[in-house]
Amino acid sequence: MEINSNIGSMLATQQELAQNAVNISKIASALGDPALQEVSSSLLQEITEQIPLQISYEANAGVISTQNAVQDILLNIKA
């Protein structure tokens, strides 16, 4: 796996999170005063859809960190 594919996945995840944020803001404005409204099912759905996106983003970042560490070790071995 290359860093470029991880970065591409992170960018795709970032775009999905941005779209979820837009959807949440639309729902919040449609509901009016949140203190007077119950939590709608669509709002819960948008929020729960963010959980796997966050996990995916963190996993891709972890892979990039691991790849960087491996490259550092290999460079130290060659030096």
Secondary structure as UniProt FT lines:
FT   HELIX           3..31
FT   HELIX           34..36
FT   HELIX           41..78
//
